[in-house]
Amino acid sequence: MARHSVEFEPLGLSNAAQFLSLAFSNFRDERLTIVLTMAWYFLRNLNLPNVGIMIRCREMSVLDGSRRFLGNCLLTSSALYDSDMTWLDWPPSGDSGLLARLVRDWPLRHRLVAVRINRPLGEETRPDDLHYAGCVPGSDGADDLYIYFFFPRRDLPRGAGTLRYRLRPYRPPNISACFLAARCEGEVIACSGYFSTSFWKGIGWGSWGALHKGYIRKNLILDLMRDAEGRIHASGCKYFCVETTDAVEFRFARRIYEISGLKCIVEIPHFYRSAYGQSGGTTYYIFQREARAHPGGILT
């Protein structure tokens, strides 16, 4: 397929149905996530206030059984996953003893907690049940995030733990996003997107890249990735990242990432509560490389 025969246009009401159809066909088990993402995108373009569809942030004050204050941390999740998992930002100067208590006696009802911290935890201070997942480089060394995770104990009766908490709304991270539809001879044959957020400094993320079954070609897939990466580089982000899972149906995508020079930097097993259909995908991966300009690879 000639490169000039494919043209990108911004996602809008005129092509939203075709965009959704392509995304649904390529991500069959993520339809609710896709719908919520599109709802957030259109609401944001109308300058309506954030209601936590994509991302919500809260400050958690940790208290002991006597309601004595022990420390603060930030919890970040979304409307879709908030009851299942959360990201926990632990301050670099935070008390490692308190972190160990949270791992042992998590006061909320999450199944999974992923911890982000700006320094690696030494083996002597890291709790046994807090597992290392990888490191996400930021725009400079000071922004590097070391990722850990743990699965809170579910065998304790509700309220039986020694820790208490107070939650307060916290200003959510900024998000900038763009979704595009690719046309060939008047037909939408692909969709693509990218976003950046202050939650991951210096990183641009590829999002919802999908192709019509009749146009699946390795070169076209690589062109779509180059286009997203080129736009991310032009926006000033240092790194290009994609999220994926170990689902069987995404094995070709993972291979494309590797061919393109992206490396897996984070792996969290059992990140997703249920597998993707019959494919068994529950592990969460982040693939990354330094964003590069692609003046010859950006489709017009």
C-alpha positions in Angstrom: 0.0 0.0 0.0 1.4 3.4 -1.0 2.2 5.6 2.0 0.5 8.6 0.5 -2.8 6.7 0.0 -3.4 6.8 3.8 -4.5 10.0 5.5 -5.1 10.8 9.1 -8.0 12.9 10.5 -8.9 13.7 14.1 -11.5 11.6 15.8 -14.9 13.3 15.7 -18.6 12.6 15.4 -18.3 11.9 11.7 -15.9 9.0 12.1 -16.5 7.9 15.7 -18.7 4.9 14.8 -16.0 3.5 12.4 -13.3 4.2 15.0 -15.2 2.3 17.7 -16.0 -0.6 15.3 -12.3 -1.0 14.6 -11.3 -0.7 18.2 -14.0 -3.2 19.3 -12.9 -5.8 16.7 -9.2 -5.5 17.8 -9.8 -5.3 21.6 -12.9 -7.4 22.1 -12.6 -7.7 25.9 -12.0 -4.0 26.5 -15.1 -2.6 25.0 -16.2 -0.9 28.3 -12.7 0.7 28.6 -12.9 1.9 25.0 -16.3 3.5 25.5 -15.3 5.2 28.7 -12.1 6.5 27.0 -14.1 7.9 24.1 -16.6 9.5 26.5 -13.8 11.1 28.5 -12.2 12.4 25.2 -15.4 14.1 23.9 -16.3 15.5 27.4 -12.8 16.9 27.7 -13.0 18.5 24.3 -16.2 20.2 25.5 -14.1 21.6 28.5 -16.3 19.8 31.0 -14.8 19.1 34.5 -13.0 15.9 35.2 -15.3 13.3 36.8 -12.7 10.5 37.2 -13.6 8.5 34.2 -10.0 8.1 33.0 -8.1 9.0 36.2 -8.9 10.0 39.7 -6.5 10.8 42.5 -7.0 10.8 46.3 -4.7 11.6 49.3 -4.8 8.9 51.9 -3.9 9.7 55.5 -2.8 6.5 57.3 -3.8 6.3 61.0 -3.2 3.7 63.7 -5.9 2.0 65.7 -6.0 5.0 68.0 -6.6 7.4 65.0 -3.0 8.7 65.4 -1.6 10.1 62.2 1.2 8.0 60.7 1.7 9.4 57.2 0.3 10.4 53.8 0.4 8.9 50.3 -1.4 9.3 47.0 -3.8 6.8 45.4 -4.5 7.0 41.7 -6.9 4.9 39.8 -10.0 5.3 37.5 -13.7 4.9 37.6 -13.4 1.5 35.9 -10.7 -0.1 38.1 -10.9 1.8 41.4 -12.5 -1.1 43.4 -10.0 -3.6 42.0 -6.5 -2.0 41.9 -4.8 1.3 42.6 -1.4 2.9 42.1 0.2 4.1 45.3 2.7 6.9 45.2 5.0 6.5 48.1 7.1 9.6 49.1 10.9 9.0 48.7 11.4 10.1 52.3 8.5 7.9 53.5 8.9 5.6 56.5 9.8 2.1 55.2 8.4 0.7 58.4 5.0 2.2 57.6 5.1 0.9 54.0 5.8 -2.6 55.4 2.7 -2.2 57.6 0.6 -1.1 54.7 1.7 -4.2 52.7 0.9 -6.4 55.7 -2.4 -4.7 56.7 -3.8 -2.7 53.7 -6.9 -1.0 55.0 -8.9 -0.7 51.7 -10.5 -3.5 49.7 -8.2 -3.5 46.6 -7.1 -6.8 45.1 -3.8 -5.3 43.8 -1.7 -2.3 44.8 1.1 -1.1 42.5 3.6 1.1 44.3 5.6 3.9 42.6 8.7 5.3 44.3 11.6 7.5 43.1 14.3 5.3 44.6 14.9 1.6 44.7 14.1 -0.2 47.9 16.9 -2.2 49.5 16.4 -5.9 50.1 16.9 -5.3 53.8 14.0 -2.8 54.0 11.6 -4.2 51.3 8.8 -6.4 52.7 8.8 -10.0 51.5 5.3 -9.6 50.0 6.3 -6.4 48.0 7.5 -7.6 44.6 9.7 -5.6 42.2 8.2 -5.1 38.7 10.6 -2.8 36.9 11.7 0.8 36.5 10.1 3.5 34.3 12.6 6.2 33.3 11.4 9.7 33.4 12.5 12.9 31.6 15.6 12.9 33.8 17.1 10.7 36.5 15.1 12.4 39.2 11.9 11.3 37.6 12.7 7.6 37.4 10.0 5.5 39.0 10.7 2.1 40.6 7.5 -0.1 40.4 6.6 -2.6 43.1 3.3 -4.5 43.7 1.6 -6.5 46.4 -1.7 -8.3 46.8 -3.4 -7.3 50.0 -4.5 -10.1 52.3 -8.1 -11.0 51.9 -8.3 -13.5 54.8 -8.7 -10.7 57.4 -12.3 -9.9 58.5 -13.3 -6.4 57.5 -12.1 -3.9 60.1 -9.8 -6.5 61.8 -6.6 -4.7 60.7 -4.7 -2.2 62.9 -4.5 0.6 60.3 -7.2 3.1 59.6 -7.4 5.8 56.9 -8.9 9.0 55.7 -9.4 9.8 52.0 -9.6 13.2 50.4 -9.9 14.2 46.8 -6.7 15.3 45.2 -6.1 17.2 42.0 -5.9 14.6 39.2 -2.9 14.6 36.9 -3.1 16.5 33.7 -3.8 14.5 30.5 -3.3 15.5 26.9 -4.6 13.1 24.3 -5.3 12.8 20.6 -7.1 10.1 18.7 -6.9 9.7 14.9 -8.7 7.8 12.2 -6.8 6.7 9.1 -8.6 6.7 5.7 -7.7 4.9 2.5 -9.9 5.6 -0.5 -12.6 7.1 1.7 -12.8 4.1 4.2 -11.5 4.2 7.8 -9.0 1.4 7.8 -7.2 2.1 11.1 -7.4 4.0 14.3 -4.6 5.3 16.5 -4.0 7.5 19.4 -1.5 8.8 21.9 -1.6 10.6 25.2 0.7 12.0 27.8 0.1 12.7 31.5 1.9 14.3 34.4 1.4 11.0 36.1 4.2 9.6 33.9 6.6 12.5 33.3 8.4 12.7 30.0 6.4 9.8 28.5 4.1 9.6 25.5 1.9 6.5 25.3 0.6 4.9 22.1 -3.1 4.0 22.6 -5.9 2.0 20.8 -3.9 1.3 17.6 -6.1 -1.0 15.5 -6.3 -2.1 11.8 -9.1 -3.3 9.6 -8.6 -7.0 9.0 -8.3 -6.5 5.3 -5.4 -4.2 5.7 -3.2 -6.0 8.2 0.3 -5.7 6.9 3.5 -5.5 8.9 4.8 -2.4 7.1 1.5 -0.6 7.6 1.5 -1.5 11.3 5.0 -0.2 11.7 4.0 3.0 9.8 1.2 3.5 12.3 3.6 3.1 15.2 6.1 5.5 13.6 3.4 8.0 13.1 2.4 7.9 16.8 6.0 7.9 17.9 6.8 10.9 15.6 3.9 12.9 17.0 4.9 12.0 20.6 8.5 13.1 19.9 7.2 16.4 18.4 5.2 17.0 21.5 8.4 17.1 23.6 8.2 13.7 25.3 11.4 11.8 25.8 10.1 8.3 25.8 7.6 6.3 23.7 5.6 3.7 25.6 2.9 1.1 25.0 0.9 -1.0 27.5 -0.1 -4.6 26.7 -0.8 -8.0 28.2 0.3 -11.6 27.8 -3.0 -12.4 26.1 -2.5 -14.9 23.2 -4.4 -12.6 20.8 -1.8 -9.8 21.4 1.3 -12.0 20.7 1.7 -10.5 17.2 1.6 -6.9 18.7 4.2 -7.8 21.3 6.4 -9.2 18.5 6.0 -6.0 16.5 7.0 -4.0 19.6 10.2 -6.0 19.9 11.0 -5.7 16.2 10.6 -1.9 16.6 13.2 -1.8 19.3 10.8 -1.4 22.3 11.9 -3.2 25.4 9.8 -4.6 28.2 10.6 -2.6 31.3 7.7 -3.5 33.7 5.9 -6.8 34.3 3.2 -7.2 36.8 1.5 -10.7 36.9 -2.2 -11.0 37.7 -2.6 -7.3 37.1 -6.0 -8.0 35.5 -8.6 -9.7 37.5 -10.1 -11.8 34.6 -8.3 -13.1 31.5 -9.0 -11.8 28.0 -11.6 -14.3 26.9 -10.0 -17.7 26.5 -6.6 -16.3 25.8 -5.5 -16.1 29.4 -4.0 -12.6 29.5 -3.6 -11.3 33.0 0.0 -10.0 33.1 0.6 -6.3 32.5 3.6 -5.1 30.5 5.1 -1.7 29.7 7.3 -1.6 26.5 9.5 1.5 26.0 12.2 3.2 24.0 13.4 6.7 23.5 11.0 8.6 21.3 12.4 9.3 17.8 11.4 11.7 15.1 10.0 10.0 12.0 9.7 12.7 9.3 9.5 10.1 6.6 7.2 7.8 8.6 4.5 10.2 9.6 1.5 9.6 7.3 -0.2 12.6 5.9 
